[in-house]
Amino acid sequence: MNAADSSISNSLTNQLPRDSTPLQPKQGRVQVTLRALRHRNFQLFISGQLISLIGTWMQTVAQSWLVYRLTGSSLLLGLVGFASQIPVFLVAPLGGIMADRHNRHRVIIATQTAAMLLAGILATLTLLGVVQVWHVFVLASLLGVVNAFDIPARQAFLVDMVGKEDLMNAIALNSSMFNGARIIGPAIAGVLVAKIGEGWCFFANAVSYIAVIIGLFMMKLPPRIYQRHSASPMAHIIEGFRFARETGPIRAILLLLGLVSLVGMPYTVLMPVFADKILHGGARGLGILMGATGVGALLGALTLASRTGVRGLGRWVALSCAGFGVSLFLFSWSRHFWLSVALLLPVGFCMMLEMSSSNTLIQAMVPDHLRGRVMAMYSMMFMGMAPFGALIGGALADRLGAPVTVSIGAVACIGGAIWFGMYLPKIRVEARQLIVQQTVDGTEPS
């Protein structure tokens, strides 16, 4: 263990939240992998989110199939993806300010309640048989605005629940839960859509939000002092952007995330095209394909959860990005359904390993008072760039076909991984210094 790792280890021992139980000196692999669950608040968060996210993934698959059924257009699939995620790019800086200056717990309760109401409206319109494509566009856009406030607050709230010692594990377990839901939700949605239609998937999603809202209300959080700020919200937004721009490791990670979201992630928007026209699997096949990506992503998140330090995560980011590109390229040219399912396993594994490792590194390097704003920029790169990719991907797929579009994005991801790997030695020292500094500063309650 080098001096930096020793400093991190020593300073972290004093950072347990009040609701946690101490780790024993010797822990088995399962206990290490699940160590963030010793915090009661995180247990409530995970259990509620798991139920809610199953519903969310059901709605995601059903909504894509609904738009495709109504229009048969790859372009409109891309446009719906654009409408649902462009608000994250535009509004996330305000969400970051909200997460840094206000009670994150209350912000999340408000956003989850709003999301429940929007899902209920979509379910009602669909079950009554009056839903039109423009309804989907409007509701998807409104949900994007909700997510712009929800994502930065939820990411920053993790450290409030578990402290910095278990933050990396909490991020990984949160990703595991997210992708566990990705396995179950699409599979259920594929059956329900084929049997009784999309509306009941939307209804199930609306009901599922009750679980996470109840869990949030049951939490017992220590009082937190929120400082009064004389500076304007715009000045605080600029402060967050300046920190990310001038901090080499965070800037590089965010740029790579933005690239992958722009050119790699549109494959999810085009999945109904692959499921129907290319692999001839229909709605049930779409659920299986999405579920396969979720299985791979779950394995990737659990792999990260089994780690106990951040050392070497930069290499993981580069290698997983390259693996994502290679696997996605092979998937784009597969014409056999079960081969495509198998190829989506490494696609999901590498995608989640890159995203979660990036999240962990950024949260380890960012000061607490900037956490919400920097996580807003993470949201802008991770989700905010995706709508541009969905729009471009949908347009290209209409002209070049879905396989060519996805393969072009895959090659670009491989190029981004090579660039990041070559740039990594230049930023490694600065990254270590930032991690040590934030660990030492974090000994006071957050």
Secondary structure as the mmCIF struct_conf table of DSSP 4:
data_model
#
loop_
_struct_conf.conf_type_id
_struct_conf.id
_struct_conf.beg_label_comp_id
_struct_conf.beg_label_asym_id
_struct_conf.beg_label_seq_id
_struct_conf.end_label_comp_id
_struct_conf.end_label_asym_id
_struct_conf.end_label_seq_id
HELX_RH_AL_P HELX_RH_AL_P1 ALA A 3 LEU A 12
TURN_TY1_P TURN_TY1_P1 THR A 13 ASN A 14
TURN_TY1_P TURN_TY1_P2 ARG A 18 ASP A 19
HELX_LH_PP_P HELX_LH_PP_P1 PRO A 22 GLN A 24
BEND BEND1 PRO A 25 LYS A 26
HELX_RH_AL_P HELX_RH_AL_P2 ARG A 29 THR A 33
TURN_TY1_P TURN_TY1_P3 LEU A 34 LEU A 34
HELX_RH_3T_P HELX_RH_3T_P1 ARG A 35 ARG A 38
BEND BEND2 HIS A 39 HIS A 39
HELX_RH_AL_P HELX_RH_AL_P3 ARG A 40 THR A 71
HELX_RH_AL_P HELX_RH_AL_P4 SER A 74 ARG A 101
BEND BEND3 HIS A 102 HIS A 102
HELX_RH_AL_P HELX_RH_AL_P5 ARG A 104 LEU A 127
TURN_TY1_P TURN_TY1_P4 LEU A 128 GLY A 129
HELX_RH_AL_P HELX_RH_AL_P6 VAL A 133 VAL A 162
TURN_TY1_P TURN_TY1_P5 GLY A 163 ASP A 166
HELX_RH_AL_P HELX_RH_AL_P7 LEU A 167 ILE A 196
BEND BEND4 GLU A 198 GLU A 198
HELX_RH_AL_P HELX_RH_AL_P8 GLY A 199 MET A 218
BEND BEND5 ALA A 231 ALA A 231
HELX_RH_AL_P HELX_RH_AL_P9 PRO A 233 GLU A 246
HELX_RH_AL_P HELX_RH_AL_P10 GLY A 248 LEU A 259
HELX_RH_PI_P HELX_RH_PI_P1 VAL A 260 GLY A 264
TURN_TY1_P TURN_TY1_P6 MET A 265 MET A 265
HELX_RH_AL_P HELX_RH_AL_P11 PRO A 266 VAL A 269
TURN_TY1_P TURN_TY1_P7 LEU A 270 LEU A 270
HELX_RH_AL_P HELX_RH_AL_P12 MET A 271 VAL A 273
HELX_RH_PI_P HELX_RH_PI_P2 PHE A 274 ILE A 278
BEND BEND6 LEU A 279 LEU A 279
HELX_RH_AL_P HELX_RH_AL_P13 GLY A 282 ALA A 305
TURN_TY1_P TURN_TY1_P8 SER A 306 SER A 306
TURN_TY1_P TURN_TY1_P9 ARG A 311 GLY A 312
HELX_RH_AL_P HELX_RH_AL_P14 LEU A 313 SER A 332
TURN_TY1_P TURN_TY1_P10 TRP A 333 TRP A 333
BEND BEND7 HIS A 336 HIS A 336
HELX_RH_AL_P HELX_RH_AL_P15 PHE A 337 MET A 365
BEND BEND8 VAL A 366 VAL A 366
HELX_RH_3T_P HELX_RH_3T_P2 ASP A 368 LEU A 370
HELX_RH_AL_P HELX_RH_AL_P16 ARG A 371 SER A 379
HELX_RH_PI_P HELX_RH_PI_P3 MET A 380 GLY A 384
BEND BEND9 MET A 385 MET A 385
HELX_RH_AL_P HELX_RH_AL_P17 ALA A 386 LEU A 400
HELX_RH_AL_P HELX_RH_AL_P18 ALA A 402 ASP A 441
TURN_TY1_P TURN_TY1_P11 GLY A 442 THR A 443
BEND BEND10 GLU A 444 GLU A 444
#
